[in-house]
Amino acid sequence: MNCVPNSPVQDGPAQLEWKIKVFRQTSTKIKYFIEVKNLTGNTLQLDAGYAIMNQ
């Protein structure tokens, strides 16, 4: 999982941080909880992406 701020574009300190919690719901299902925290005092837009591995 990767989260990247895309608006506003600025160079400087970190703009966000994220945490991921993973729970096995059944033997074939996994549930993800993604928490993103805005570290700025402004409205922030972000892109988030993930990769499925070992299918």
Secondary structure, 3 states (H helix, E strand, C coil): CEEEEEECCCCCCCCEEEEEEEEECCCCCEEEEEEEEECCCCCCEEEEECCCCCC
